[in-house]
């Protein structure tokens, strides 16, 4: 490819969904036409503001704080000043720089790649398809703090870490901004082995724990979907966590994710089977006072059709007589 061809590609043929292509071509041009993948990666990195923001936090909240407390540095607004720098001679500065470099090299030689494991949260492969599904489910917001991906880069990571027994399954993934994911780390004292055992809990007298396999319409690792045996409308479904828990307020985030996925799957299934369905009611009865009769968490997915009740105004407000009309 000669100059004219490459120029035409850059100006007229290149279709960009990100900055990656021109950055890579620029790098190769500046490196004499050949460059290692890590060299190209470094060039890409310098354009990524999320990485700079991450290390700004490290600077201000960790290393900067320690060095300020030791009176090695001072801070004025956004600037750091090395205390007493004005009294150092050139040869002293050069000597101190050499000592810093030696300390860096010694530490890396001693600890190796382990010093960067906080930036490799997943410790397991997450496919691009799974990442997309998790980000789509989270609507491109951090599932912990709620910040938008347009403000902070999101990372898809395991809820239960792989090194603590977590599985590479969609229900065990979450979308976290880089700040929340960095704070999560592997320092949580929760006994994840006990949580794993809890997912296997079943009650011998519970009709949902003992449900027949042939009744299950759809399932994932932590929940399943069945048709209600006493439907209030045709194709009325129940979405039920496999673990025995009393109500919605006692299920975990992975179980909430699993239930939500089946709600979406159930909705799509119902809409394909019946084109007259125009809406849905989602219902959760939590406690006897709320009308719960089976004390195992379950969510009602109720299809609605035009004219199925004399008046639809109020929806779920009608669980208390007279409160649906306002």
KABELCOR-V44615 format. One record per residue. N is the residue number from 1. SS is DSSP state (2 for helix, 1 for strand, 0 for the rest). Layout:
# KABELCOR-V44615
N/SS
N/SS
This chain:
# KABELCOR-V44615
1/0
2/0
3/2
4/2
5/2
6/2
7/2
8/2
9/2
10/2
11/2
12/2
13/2
14/0
15/0
16/0
17/0
18/0
19/0
20/2
21/2
22/2
23/2
24/2
25/2
26/2
27/2
28/2
29/2
30/2
31/0
32/0
33/0
34/0
35/0
36/0
37/2
38/2
39/2
40/2
41/2
42/2
43/2
44/2
45/2
46/0
47/0
48/0
49/2
50/2
51/2
52/2
53/2
54/2
55/2
56/2
57/2
58/2
59/2
60/2
61/2
62/2
63/2
64/2
65/2
66/2
67/2
68/2
69/2
70/0
71/0
72/0
73/1
74/1
75/1
76/1
77/0
78/0
79/1
80/1
81/1
82/1
83/0
84/0
85/2
86/2
87/2
88/0
89/0
90/2
91/2
92/2
93/2
94/2
95/2
96/2
97/2
98/2
99/2
100/2
101/2
102/2
103/2
104/2
105/2
106/2
107/2
108/2
109/2
110/2
111/2
112/2
113/2
114/2
115/2
116/2
117/2
118/2
119/2
120/0
121/0
122/0
123/0
124/0
125/0
126/0
127/0
128/2
129/2
130/2
131/2
132/2
133/2
134/2
135/2
136/2
137/2
138/0
139/0
140/0
141/1
142/0
143/0
144/0
145/0
146/0
147/0
148/1
149/0
150/0
151/0
152/0
153/0
154/1
155/1
156/1
157/1
158/1
159/0
160/0
161/0
162/2
163/2
164/2
165/0
166/0
167/0
168/0
169/0
170/2
171/2
172/2
173/1
174/1
175/1
176/1
177/1
178/2
179/2
180/2
181/2
182/2
183/2
184/2
185/0
186/0
187/0
188/0
189/0
190/0
191/0
192/2
193/2
194/2
195/2
196/2
197/2
198/2
199/0
200/0
201/0
202/0
203/0
204/0
205/0
206/0
207/0
208/0
209/0
210/0
211/0
212/0
213/2
214/2
215/2
216/1
217/1
218/1
219/1
220/0
221/0
222/0
223/1
224/1
225/1
226/1
227/1
228/0
229/0
230/0
231/0
232/0
233/0
234/0
235/0
236/0
237/1
238/1
239/1
240/1
241/1
242/0
243/0
244/0
245/0
246/0
247/0
248/2
249/2
250/2
251/0
252/0
253/2
254/2
255/2
256/2
257/2
258/2
259/2
260/2
261/2
262/2
263/2
264/2
265/2
266/2
267/2
268/2
269/2
270/2
271/2
272/2
273/2
274/0
275/0
276/0
277/1
278/1
279/1
280/1
281/1
282/1
283/1
284/0
285/0
286/0
287/0
288/2
289/2
290/2
291/0
292/0
293/0
294/0
295/0
296/0
297/0
298/0
299/1
300/1
301/1
302/1
303/1
304/1
305/1
306/0
307/0
308/0
309/0
310/0
311/0
312/0
313/0
314/0
315/2
316/2
317/2
318/2
319/2
320/0
321/0
322/0
323/0
324/0
325/0
326/0
